[in-house]
Structure formats: C-alpha cells, structure tokens
Amino acid sequence: MQMNPLPRATQLAHQMVQECLGKGDCAIDATAGNGHDTSFLLNCVGEEGRVFAFDIQGEAIRATADRCQNHSNLSLHHTGHENIKEFVSVPVMAAMFNLGYLPGGDKSIITLPESTLCGIRSTLEILAPQGRLTVVLYTGHEGGNTEAEIILEFFRNLPQESFAATHYRFLNQQNSPPELLTVEKRN
C-alpha cells in the first residue's frame, strides 16, 4: 500500500476547512497573501457562496485579485483582519489565517499579535456552529515566536463548552516549520 507523507500545516488546514465548508457557504481568508487560500475557499463555496478576503498590503490585494479574477463572489478588502467585523456580518463556516509575512514580499511587514487576536475574536463571533477557523503559525522570523505564544495561549483558554481547539506541529524538524491551530465551534 502506498502511503502519503504526513501533511504540511497548510495542507492540513485545507483538509480541515474542506471537511466543513460546502457550496453556498461563506468563508473568510483573513490574510489573502498571494491568493492561494482565497482561491481554495472560492472553489469550496462555489458560485453560490461568498468569500471575504483581507490584507494590509496592496501587493497582496493585487496578487489575490489576479489569481481570483473570474470570481464575482469575492469581497476583497485592503485592510487588516482586525477590521473583519466592519465588512462581515453573516455567519461563516470557515476562516483561514496565515501569520507572518507575505511570501516574496517585504519581510519587515508582519502580522502582529494584537491585530491577529482582534481578527480571531471577531471571526469566532460570526463563526457558524460546526464551523472551523485555522491559523498557520510561522515562527522563523523576528516576532513570530511571540505572536505564536500569544495566539496559543488564547486558544488554550477558549471555553471547551463552546469550542474544540487543536495544535498540529512537527516535533523533530529544523528551521521552524509552520504549525497549525484549528478551532471548531460547538453547537
């Protein structure tokens, strides 16, 4: 029997989201970046669904718009994820956060714990029952470990009656591989 290697954090995030997200649902890409997750979410929700994508960098907005140009059900916002509540009031079945910096972009522009926590809190408020929120943590840059610890502590303290939270990471890999946090909202 041919076995697949263990999934990377980003692959597992897609798998976790795909299990709860269907045609006609709404989803959030809280860090649009180069548009890979936005495109993935658009494919999951189909033409009947809606995806809201956010990024503070114009370069990321342009890359996402280019990658997703044939989708009229995308709301693309050139603002930080701490402003999600200003643009999204409908229940969402899934939300994805990829922390750190824009791959191929300016590495001095990074996500920050305060704005990330604000975005996560806002998203958890509008997350539908059995909806999932994923956070891919990148710790290999300055500030990455601090942000990861703050987000991990927040997830550890979520009430278990309302949320189930997981942490996936490779234990024996070098060079700070990404880690995945997933939260599922209970009924």
C-alpha positions in Angstrom: 0.0 0.0 0.0 1.3 3.5 -1.0 1.2 5.9 2.0 1.3 9.7 1.6 3.7 11.6 3.8 2.4 13.5 6.8 0.7 16.7 5.6 2.3 20.1 6.0 0.4 22.6 8.2 -1.0 24.4 5.1 -2.2 21.1 3.6 -3.9 20.0 6.8 -5.5 23.5 7.1 -7.1 23.0 3.7 -8.3 19.5 4.7 -9.8 20.8 7.9 -11.7 23.5 6.1 -12.8 21.3 3.2 -14.5 19.0 5.7 -16.9 21.7 7.0 -17.2 24.1 4.0 -19.7 23.5 1.2 -21.3 25.0 -1.8 -23.3 28.2 -0.9 -21.4 28.8 2.4 -19.5 31.9 3.4 -15.8 31.9 4.3 -13.0 34.3 5.3 -9.4 34.5 4.2 -8.0 36.8 6.9 -4.6 37.1 5.3 -5.1 37.0 1.5 -1.3 37.0 0.7 -0.8 35.6 -2.8 -4.4 34.4 -3.1 -3.8 30.7 -2.7 -6.2 30.2 0.2 -8.7 32.7 -1.3 -8.8 30.6 -4.5 -9.2 27.4 -2.5 -12.1 28.9 -0.5 -13.8 30.1 -3.6 -13.6 26.6 -5.1 -15.1 25.2 -1.9 -18.1 27.5 -1.7 -18.8 27.5 -5.5 -20.7 30.3 -7.3 -23.5 30.3 -4.7 -21.2 31.1 -1.8 -19.1 34.1 -0.8 -15.5 34.7 0.3 -14.3 37.7 2.1 -10.5 38.2 1.9 -8.4 40.8 3.8 -4.8 42.0 3.5 -3.0 45.2 4.6 -0.6 45.1 1.6 -1.6 46.4 -1.8 0.7 43.9 -3.4 -1.2 41.0 -1.8 -4.6 42.5 -2.8 -3.4 42.8 -6.5 -2.0 39.2 -6.4 -5.2 37.8 -5.0 -7.3 39.8 -7.4 -5.2 38.5 -10.3 -5.5 34.9 -9.1 -9.2 35.1 -8.5 -10.3 37.4 -11.3 -13.1 35.2 -12.6 -15.0 35.1 -9.3 -17.7 37.6 -8.8 -18.5 36.2 -5.3 -15.2 37.5 -3.8 -15.2 40.6 -1.5 -11.6 41.7 -1.4 -10.6 44.3 1.3 -7.4 46.2 1.5 -7.4 46.4 5.3 -6.2 44.3 8.2 -8.0 41.3 9.7 -8.7 43.3 12.8 -11.4 45.0 10.8 -13.3 41.9 9.8 -16.4 43.0 11.8 -16.7 46.1 9.6 -17.2 44.0 6.5 -18.6 40.6 7.5 -21.8 40.2 9.5 -23.1 36.9 8.1 -22.3 33.6 9.7 -19.2 32.0 8.1 -18.4 28.2 8.0 -14.7 28.7 7.7 -11.9 31.2 8.2 -8.2 30.9 7.5 -5.3 32.9 8.9 -1.7 32.5 7.7 0.5 34.6 10.0 3.9 36.0 9.4 4.8 37.9 6.2 3.8 37.9 2.6 5.9 35.3 0.8 8.0 37.0 -1.8 7.1 40.4 -0.3 8.6 42.8 2.3 9.6 40.7 5.3 9.5 43.6 7.6 5.7 43.8 7.3 4.4 41.1 9.6 1.2 40.1 11.3 1.1 41.4 14.9 -0.4 39.6 18.0 -2.8 42.5 18.8 -4.4 42.8 15.4 -4.4 39.0 14.9 -6.2 38.4 18.2 -8.8 41.0 17.3 -9.4 39.3 14.0 -9.6 35.9 15.6 -12.1 37.1 18.3 -14.2 38.8 15.6 -14.3 35.8 13.5 -15.2 33.4 16.3 -18.2 35.6 17.0 -19.6 35.1 13.5 -18.3 31.5 13.0 -21.3 29.2 12.5 -21.8 26.1 14.7 -19.5 23.4 13.4 -17.6 26.0 11.5 -13.8 26.0 11.7 -11.1 28.6 12.0 -7.5 27.7 11.1 -4.3 29.6 12.0 -1.0 28.6 10.4 1.8 29.9 12.7 5.2 30.8 11.2 7.8 31.3 13.9 11.0 31.6 11.9 11.0 35.4 11.7 11.5 38.1 14.3 8.3 38.4 16.3 6.9 35.1 15.1 7.5 33.2 18.3 6.0 35.9 20.4 2.9 36.0 18.2 2.6 32.2 18.3 2.8 32.0 22.1 0.1 34.7 22.5 -2.2 33.0 20.0 -1.6 29.6 21.5 -2.4 30.9 25.0 -5.7 32.4 23.7 -6.6 29.1 22.1 -5.8 27.2 25.3 -8.2 29.4 27.2 -11.2 29.0 24.9 -14.1 27.5 26.8 -14.4 23.8 25.9 -18.2 24.0 26.1 -18.2 26.3 23.1 -15.0 25.4 21.1 -12.7 22.5 20.4 -9.1 23.6 19.7 -6.2 21.6 18.3 -2.5 22.2 17.7 -0.6 20.3 15.0 3.2 20.6 14.6 6.3 18.6 13.6 8.5 17.9 16.6 11.8 16.9 15.0 12.0 19.3 12.0 14.6 22.0 11.8 14.2 25.6 10.6 10.9 26.4 12.4 8.3 24.6 10.3 4.8 26.1 10.3 2.3 24.9 12.9 -1.4 24.6 12.6 -4.1 25.6 15.1 -7.7 24.7 14.4 -10.8 25.8 16.3 -14.3 24.2 15.7 -17.3 26.0 17.1 -19.6 23.7 19.0 -23.4 23.8 18.7 
